[in-house]
Each structure stands twice: as C-alpha cells, then as structure tokens.
C-alpha cells in the first residue's frame, strides 16, 4: 500500500508534538533568519530594477538582463553545488554565503555615492549574489530535515513558504516606502541588514545536522548520480520539466513587470511597491491552504487541480491599466501567486521526503538546475521581446504560456495516482 504525503489522523500525544514546532527554538531562529533574509531579497528585487531605471536610465533589455544575471548561477554552478553540499557542513556554508551577499549589496550604494555605479556593476552584483544564493538554498533544503525531522517537513515547509509569501507582500511596499523616504538605494541597505540578521540567527542554532559523507567518488560522478536519479524517476522527471517551463514564462513577464508598471501604466515608485504588495497577497493563502488541498484532493491531484485552476488568471495582468483597471493586475497576481505557492509547498515537501537523504543535495540541485536554469533565459526573453514587440504584447504572450504550462503535469503517474509516494523504492 502506498504511503502518502498528506497528513493522516494523529493521536493526541503525536498532535501535541506536531503543535510544538513553533516552540522549537532552533526552528524558530531558523525561521526568523530566513524570513528576514527573504524580506530583504523582496525589497531589493524591486529596488534594483528601480535603481537601474531611475538612476542609470537602463533599457528594458538591460532590466531583463539583471533578472537573468541573478539566476544564471543555477546554470553555471548549480550541478556541482549539489555535490559540494552533500560533502560539506551546511550551516558554515550558509553563513559564508550570507556574509558574501551582505558585502556585495553594500558595494552598490557606496559606489553610487562616489558616482561610480554602472549597469555593469549591478549585473556583476546580481551574478555573484545569485551564486551565493545557489549554495545557500541548496544547503537550506538539505539542512531543514535535520532541524525538524522528516515527519514534520510538510508543516515546516508550509510555515517557511507562508513566511516567504508574506515577505513578497511586505517587500515591495517597503521598497516603495524606503525609496520615497531615503531614495531607491536605501532598499539595498535593507537587504544587506537582512543578511546580518540571518547570520546571527544561524549562529544561535544548536541542532546537529545529519552528518555529511566523506565520498571517495569524483565530483563528476556525484553530479551524474543526481541527474540520473531525477531523469529516471517518473515523478521527479515530470515535476522538473513542468518547473522549467513554468519558470521560463513566469520570469518572462516578471522581468519586465516593473518596467510595464512604470512606463506603460505611468505609476510612481511608491505606487509600484503598493501594487506589487497587493499582487503578492495570494501567496499566504496558498501556503495556508496547501495542506488542506493535499488532504482533500490528494497530494498529486491537489497539485494538478490547484495549478490548472489558478494559472489562467495570469492573463488578467496585461488587461490592467490606470485607475480601476489596476484591479485586473491585483486579481491576477493574487490568484496566480496562491496557486504557485500551494503547489510549491506540496512539491517541496514531496521531494525532501521522497529522496534518500544521501542524495538529497544532488537531487535537489539537479531538479533546480533545470527549474531555475530557465529563469535567466526567461529574463532575457522577456527583456528582448519587450524591446522588440512592446511591453503589453509581451505580457500577453508570456501570461498565455503561463496558463498552458500546468498541462505538462497531466503526463505520467501524477494524474493517475491520487497521492504522491512518501518514500522512494
């Protein structure tokens, strides 16, 4: 009989243990640090394009290149990163990544004050902080099971995803407030400070992580093992292909969204932040509903239903305009974001529980190599098409493809089985 990911009924003692996750000091510290860091990243995700547009007068294609540069490291170092993470202690690695990112972000306003800031520096900063993020996120995915145990991974992932969604709501609004109060460069100081908070929280975590393995095999062999596991597994293969296609087209419109709001709709920096905040609100609902959806429809069918029903609402975004028509962008962002986050909670918990822990770093990064590797392509595609076809036609094209992407999930066993298996065998 197949063991499923959805939460079964639990005994009172088990329920008490389940409810105690917020009382776990190590998880609470980790949650605070990661949430603060995500908030800073959400602020700079708006601040950096605004710096490029308002300070450096960057073109649409250059703004798209900034998005591409921050995700390009998944293609450049994504695969070896998984093998490194399976060999190295994860917490020290995450600490180093935080410090490097903080220094890089501080360099941007410093150079701007001396009149030395260029688009090229923004691109290099995005590339290097993106590289640190590859290592951090891979280590984070492997470290979390050590922190909470596999039985509480669905709850932990829901809490982490819910917090991340909240930062996507608060971040753009804060970016607009900071830009209005101290200028667009202030958002980069906020992001640097968030890495400091994350570092201090990680230093206080006392949980012992699951030991790393001293491997005698070559790095290339380790990389190949992770790729083969993903390629040959019928569940991971479909999710990976879907993630790659979905991220390509999602990034295609998101890369030019700020430009669209500023230059097509004529919004100011504060209004851009407020609108992006409203569009991101659905992520919290998605995180809160993910487990209920999994229990009601099954983890496999729930993922398909959620994404198929919410993705078409992305096409409301290019229908937006000044005044009341801004409501189209808000509605599209809320519904789409809710579906994406709910799907991510279910899929992320599935991969962490399903994959043998000795392979988890390599399998995670092999999937993300394709999932995230298409993001820089999407950024370049959105920027290039935005410059060639115009902003609104490009938004129509990309959001139409967003609506079609979940059809990939109908291939293979995900549509035939109600639930995703919990253990690989």
C-alpha positions as CSV (number, residue, x, y, z in Angstrom):
1,X,0.0,0.0,0.0
2,X,1.4,3.4,-1.0
3,X,2.3,5.8,1.9
4,X,1.1,9.3,1.1
5,X,2.3,12.7,1.9
6,X,-1.0,14.1,3.2
7,X,-1.2,14.3,6.9
8,X,-3.1,11.3,8.4
9,X,-5.1,11.5,11.7
10,X,-2.8,11.6,14.7
11,X,-3.0,10.5,18.3
12,X,-3.2,13.2,21.0
13,X,0.4,12.8,22.0
14,X,1.5,13.0,18.4
15,X,-0.7,16.0,17.9
16,X,0.9,17.8,20.8
17,X,4.4,17.1,19.3
18,X,3.1,18.4,16.0
19,X,1.9,21.6,17.5
20,X,5.2,22.2,19.2
21,X,7.1,23.2,16.1
22,X,6.8,26.9,16.9
23,X,8.2,26.1,20.4
24,X,11.3,24.6,18.9
25,X,13.9,27.3,19.5
26,X,16.2,26.1,16.6
27,X,13.4,26.1,14.1
28,X,12.1,29.5,15.3
29,X,15.6,31.0,15.0
30,X,16.0,29.5,11.5
31,X,12.6,30.7,10.5
32,X,13.3,34.3,11.7
33,X,16.6,34.4,9.9
34,X,15.4,33.0,6.7
35,X,12.2,35.1,6.7
36,X,14.2,38.3,7.4
37,X,16.6,37.4,4.5
38,X,13.7,36.8,2.1
39,X,12.1,40.1,3.1
40,X,15.4,41.9,2.3
41,X,15.6,40.0,-1.0
42,X,12.0,41.0,-1.8
43,X,12.9,44.6,-1.1
44,X,16.0,44.6,-3.3
45,X,14.0,42.7,-6.0
46,X,12.1,45.9,-6.5
47,X,14.9,48.3,-5.5
48,X,17.5,47.1,-8.0
49,X,15.3,47.5,-11.1
50,X,14.2,50.9,-9.8
51,X,17.9,51.9,-9.4
52,X,18.6,50.7,-13.0
53,X,15.5,52.6,-14.3
54,X,15.7,55.8,-12.3
55,X,19.4,56.3,-11.6
56,X,21.1,54.7,-14.6
57,X,18.2,55.1,-17.2
58,X,18.6,51.4,-18.1
59,X,16.7,50.0,-21.2
60,X,14.1,47.3,-21.0
61,X,16.6,44.7,-22.2
62,X,19.1,45.7,-19.5
63,X,16.5,45.4,-16.8
64,X,15.7,41.9,-18.1
65,X,19.5,41.1,-18.0
66,X,19.5,42.0,-14.3
67,X,16.9,39.3,-13.7
68,X,18.8,36.9,-15.9
69,X,22.1,37.5,-14.1
70,X,20.7,36.8,-10.6
71,X,19.5,33.4,-11.8
72,X,22.3,32.5,-14.2
73,X,24.4,30.8,-11.5
74,X,21.9,27.9,-11.4
75,X,23.2,27.1,-14.9
76,X,26.8,27.8,-14.2
77,X,27.4,26.2,-10.8
78,X,24.1,24.6,-9.9
79,X,25.1,21.0,-10.6
80,X,28.5,21.0,-8.7
81,X,26.8,22.9,-5.9
82,X,24.6,19.9,-5.1
83,X,27.7,17.6,-4.9
84,X,29.5,20.2,-2.7
85,X,26.6,20.5,-0.3
86,X,26.4,16.7,0.1
87,X,30.1,16.7,1.1
88,X,30.3,19.9,3.3
89,X,28.8,21.0,6.6
90,X,25.7,23.0,5.6
91,X,25.5,25.6,8.3
92,X,29.0,27.1,7.9
93,X,28.4,27.2,4.2
94,X,25.2,29.2,4.7
95,X,27.0,31.6,7.0
96,X,29.7,32.3,4.4
97,X,27.1,32.9,1.7
98,X,25.3,35.4,3.9
99,X,28.4,37.4,4.6
100,X,29.4,37.5,1.0
101,X,26.0,38.7,-0.1
102,X,25.9,41.4,2.5
103,X,29.3,42.8,1.4
104,X,28.3,42.7,-2.3
105,X,25.0,44.6,-1.7
106,X,26.7,47.3,0.3
107,X,29.1,48.0,-2.5
108,X,26.3,49.3,-4.7
109,X,25.2,52.4,-2.7
110,X,28.8,53.1,-1.8
111,X,29.8,53.2,-5.5
112,X,26.7,55.3,-6.3
113,X,27.7,57.9,-3.7
114,X,31.0,58.3,-5.4
115,X,29.4,58.5,-8.9
116,X,30.9,55.1,-9.9
117,X,27.8,53.0,-10.2
118,X,27.2,51.4,-13.6
119,X,24.8,48.9,-15.1
120,X,27.7,46.5,-15.4
121,X,28.3,46.6,-11.6
122,X,24.7,45.9,-11.0
123,X,25.0,42.9,-13.3
124,X,28.1,41.6,-11.6
125,X,26.5,42.1,-8.1
126,X,23.4,40.2,-9.3
127,X,25.6,37.4,-10.7
128,X,27.7,37.0,-7.5
129,X,24.8,37.3,-5.0
130,X,23.0,34.8,-7.2
131,X,25.9,32.4,-6.9
132,X,25.8,32.7,-3.1
133,X,22.1,32.1,-3.2
134,X,22.6,28.8,-5.2
135,X,24.8,27.4,-2.4
136,X,22.6,28.8,0.4
137,X,19.3,27.5,-1.0
138,X,20.8,24.0,-1.7
139,X,22.2,23.8,1.7
140,X,19.0,25.0,3.3
141,X,16.9,22.3,1.6
142,X,19.3,19.6,3.0
143,X,19.6,21.2,6.4
144,X,15.9,21.6,7.1
145,X,15.2,17.8,7.6
146,X,18.0,17.7,10.2
147,X,16.3,20.6,12.0
148,X,12.7,19.3,12.2
149,X,12.7,15.6,11.2
150,X,11.0,14.2,8.2
151,X,7.7,13.7,9.9
152,X,7.3,17.5,10.3
153,X,8.6,18.5,7.0
154,X,5.2,19.3,5.5
155,X,4.4,21.6,8.4
156,X,7.8,23.2,8.4
157,X,7.7,23.8,4.6
158,X,4.2,25.4,4.9
159,X,5.5,27.7,7.6
160,X,8.6,28.6,5.6
161,X,6.6,29.1,2.3
162,X,3.9,31.1,4.2
163,X,6.6,33.4,5.6
164,X,8.2,33.8,2.2
165,X,4.9,34.7,0.7
166,X,4.4,37.3,3.4
167,X,7.8,38.8,2.5
168,X,6.7,39.1,-1.1
169,X,3.7,41.0,0.1
170,X,5.6,43.3,2.5
171,X,8.8,43.7,0.5
172,X,7.5,45.7,-2.5
173,X,5.6,48.0,-0.3
174,X,8.6,48.6,2.0
175,X,10.7,49.1,-1.1
176,X,8.4,51.9,-2.2
177,X,8.3,53.4,1.3
178,X,12.1,53.3,1.6
179,X,12.5,54.7,-1.9
180,X,10.2,57.6,-1.1
181,X,11.9,58.3,2.3
182,X,15.6,57.9,1.6
183,X,15.9,57.1,-2.1
184,X,16.0,53.9,-4.2
185,X,19.4,52.9,-2.9
186,X,18.1,52.5,0.6
187,X,16.5,49.2,-0.3
188,X,19.9,47.7,-0.8
189,X,20.9,48.7,2.7
190,X,17.8,46.9,4.0
191,X,18.7,43.8,2.1
192,X,22.3,43.8,3.5
193,X,20.9,44.2,7.0
194,X,18.6,41.2,6.5
195,X,21.7,39.0,5.7
196,X,23.2,40.2,9.0
197,X,20.1,39.1,10.9
198,X,20.1,35.8,9.1
199,X,23.7,35.2,10.0
200,X,23.1,36.0,13.7
201,X,20.2,33.6,13.9
202,X,22.1,30.8,12.2
203,X,24.9,31.2,14.7
204,X,22.5,30.6,17.5
205,X,21.0,27.4,16.0
206,X,22.2,24.4,18.1
207,X,20.7,21.4,16.3
208,X,23.1,18.8,15.0
209,X,22.7,18.3,11.3
210,X,22.7,14.9,9.7
211,X,26.3,14.1,9.0
212,X,28.0,14.7,5.7
213,X,29.5,11.8,3.9
214,X,33.2,11.5,3.1
215,X,32.9,10.5,-0.5
216,X,35.7,8.8,-2.5
217,X,34.0,9.2,-5.8
218,X,34.7,12.1,-8.2
219,X,32.7,15.2,-8.3
220,X,31.5,14.4,-11.9
221,X,30.3,11.0,-10.8
222,X,28.4,12.5,-7.9
223,X,26.8,15.1,-10.3
224,X,25.8,12.3,-12.7
225,X,24.2,10.2,-9.9
226,X,21.9,13.1,-9.0
227,X,21.0,13.8,-12.7
228,X,20.3,10.1,-13.3
229,X,18.1,9.9,-10.3
230,X,15.9,12.8,-11.4
231,X,15.9,11.7,-15.1
232,X,14.9,8.1,-14.3
233,X,12.3,8.8,-11.6
234,X,8.8,9.2,-13.2
235,X,7.6,11.7,-10.6
236,X,10.7,13.9,-10.3
237,X,11.1,14.0,-14.1
238,X,7.6,15.4,-14.7
239,X,7.9,18.0,-11.9
240,X,11.2,19.1,-13.2
241,X,10.0,19.6,-16.8
242,X,7.0,21.5,-15.5
243,X,9.1,23.7,-13.2
244,X,11.5,24.5,-16.1
245,X,8.7,25.5,-18.5
246,X,6.7,27.4,-15.8
247,X,9.7,29.4,-14.6
248,X,10.7,30.3,-18.1
249,X,7.3,32.0,-18.8
250,X,6.7,33.3,-15.3
251,X,10.1,35.1,-15.4
252,X,9.4,36.2,-18.9
253,X,6.6,38.6,-17.7
254,X,8.0,39.3,-14.2
255,X,11.3,40.5,-15.6
256,X,9.5,43.4,-17.3
257,X,6.7,43.9,-14.8
258,X,8.3,46.9,-13.0
259,X,9.1,48.5,-16.4
260,X,5.5,47.8,-17.5
261,X,4.0,49.4,-14.4
262,X,6.3,52.5,-14.6
263,X,6.4,53.1,-18.4
264,X,3.2,51.6,-19.7
265,X,0.8,52.5,-16.8
266,X,2.7,55.6,-15.6
267,X,2.9,54.6,-11.9
268,X,5.4,56.2,-9.4
269,X,7.8,54.2,-7.3
270,X,5.5,54.2,-4.2
271,X,2.5,53.0,-6.2
272,X,4.6,50.3,-7.9
273,X,5.5,49.0,-4.4
274,X,1.9,49.1,-3.2
275,X,0.6,47.3,-6.4
276,X,3.3,44.6,-6.2
277,X,2.4,44.1,-2.5
278,X,-1.3,43.6,-3.3
279,X,-0.4,41.2,-6.2
280,X,1.7,39.1,-3.8
281,X,-1.0,38.6,-1.2
282,X,-2.2,35.3,-2.7
283,X,1.0,33.5,-1.6
284,X,-0.1,33.5,2.0
285,X,-3.4,32.0,1.2
286,X,-1.6,29.4,-0.9
287,X,0.7,28.4,1.9
288,X,-2.2,28.2,4.4
289,X,-4.4,26.1,2.0
290,X,-1.7,23.7,0.7
291,X,-2.1,21.0,3.3
292,X,-5.9,21.3,3.2
293,X,-5.8,20.9,-0.6
294,X,-3.5,17.9,-0.2
295,X,-5.8,16.2,2.3
296,X,-9.0,16.9,0.4
297,X,-7.9,16.0,-3.1
298,X,-4.6,14.1,-2.6
299,X,-1.1,15.4,-3.0
300,X,-0.9,14.5,-6.7
301,X,-4.4,15.5,-7.8
302,X,-4.4,18.5,-5.5
303,X,-1.3,19.9,-7.2
304,X,-2.7,19.5,-10.7
305,X,-6.1,21.0,-9.8
306,X,-4.6,24.0,-8.0
307,X,-2.2,24.9,-10.8
308,X,-4.7,24.2,-13.7
309,X,-7.4,26.4,-12.0
310,X,-5.2,29.3,-11.0
311,X,-2.6,29.7,-13.8
312,X,-5.1,31.1,-16.4
313,X,-5.7,34.1,-14.2
314,X,-2.2,35.4,-15.1
315,X,-3.9,36.7,-18.3
316,X,-5.6,39.4,-16.2
317,X,-2.3,41.2,-15.7
318,X,-1.9,42.5,-19.3
319,X,-5.5,43.7,-19.2
320,X,-4.6,46.2,-16.4
321,X,-4.5,50.0,-16.9
322,X,-4.6,53.2,-15.0
323,X,-7.3,53.7,-12.4
324,X,-9.8,50.9,-11.7
325,X,-8.2,48.7,-14.3
326,X,-5.3,48.2,-11.8
327,X,-7.7,45.7,-10.2
328,X,-7.0,43.2,-13.0
329,X,-3.3,43.1,-12.1
330,X,-4.1,42.6,-8.4
331,X,-6.6,39.8,-9.1
332,X,-4.3,38.1,-11.5
333,X,-1.3,38.3,-9.2
334,X,-3.3,37.1,-6.1
335,X,-4.8,34.1,-7.7
336,X,-1.7,33.1,-9.6
337,X,0.5,33.5,-6.6
338,X,-1.8,31.4,-4.4
339,X,-1.6,28.5,-6.8
340,X,2.1,28.7,-7.3
341,X,2.9,28.8,-3.6
342,X,0.4,26.0,-2.8
343,X,2.0,23.8,-5.5
344,X,5.5,24.6,-4.2
345,X,4.6,23.6,-0.6
346,X,3.3,20.2,-1.8
347,X,6.1,19.6,-4.3
348,X,8.9,20.7,-2.0
349,X,7.8,18.5,0.9
350,X,7.4,15.6,-1.5
351,X,11.0,15.9,-2.8
352,X,12.5,16.2,0.6
353,X,10.6,13.2,2.0
354,X,10.8,11.0,-1.1
355,X,14.5,11.4,-1.9
356,X,17.1,9.3,0.0
357,X,19.0,11.8,2.3
358,X,22.4,10.8,1.0
359,X,21.3,12.0,-2.5
360,X,19.1,15.0,-1.4
361,X,21.6,17.8,-2.1
362,X,22.4,16.4,-5.6
363,X,18.8,15.6,-6.5
364,X,17.6,19.0,-5.2
365,X,20.1,20.8,-7.3
366,X,19.7,18.6,-10.4
367,X,16.0,19.5,-10.4
368,X,16.7,23.1,-9.7
369,X,19.4,23.2,-12.4
370,X,16.6,22.9,-14.9
371,X,13.9,24.6,-12.9
372,X,15.9,27.7,-12.1
373,X,18.2,27.4,-15.1
374,X,15.4,28.6,-17.4
375,X,14.8,31.7,-15.3
376,X,17.8,33.7,-16.8
377,X,16.5,32.6,-20.2
378,X,13.1,33.9,-19.3
379,X,14.6,37.2,-18.1
380,X,16.5,37.6,-21.4
381,X,13.4,36.5,-23.4
382,X,11.1,39.0,-21.6
383,X,13.6,41.8,-22.0
384,X,14.2,41.1,-25.7
385,X,10.6,40.7,-26.6
386,X,9.6,43.7,-24.5
387,X,12.0,45.8,-26.5
388,X,11.0,44.3,-29.9
389,X,7.3,43.8,-29.6
390,X,6.4,46.3,-26.9
391,X,5.6,45.7,-23.2
392,X,1.9,44.9,-23.3
393,X,2.1,42.4,-26.3
394,X,5.0,40.6,-24.5
395,X,2.9,40.5,-21.3
396,X,0.0,38.9,-23.2
397,X,2.3,36.3,-24.8
398,X,4.1,35.3,-21.5
399,X,0.9,35.1,-19.4
400,X,-0.8,33.0,-22.0
401,X,2.0,30.5,-21.8
402,X,1.8,30.6,-18.0
403,X,-1.8,29.4,-18.3
404,X,-0.8,26.5,-20.5
405,X,2.3,25.3,-18.6
406,X,0.4,23.1,-16.0
407,X,-0.8,20.8,-18.8
408,X,2.6,19.2,-18.5
409,X,1.5,17.7,-15.2
410,X,-1.0,15.6,-17.0
411,X,1.8,13.4,-18.3
412,X,2.8,10.3,-16.4
413,X,1.7,8.9,-13.0
414,X,0.9,12.2,-11.3
415,X,-2.5,12.4,-13.0
416,X,-3.3,8.7,-12.4
417,X,-2.5,8.5,-8.7
418,X,-4.4,10.4,-6.1
419,X,-1.3,10.8,-3.9
420,X,2.4,11.2,-4.3
421,X,4.5,8.4,-2.7
422,X,6.3,9.4,0.5
423,X,9.3,7.1,0.1
424,X,11.4,6.1,-2.9
425,X,11.7,2.4,-3.6
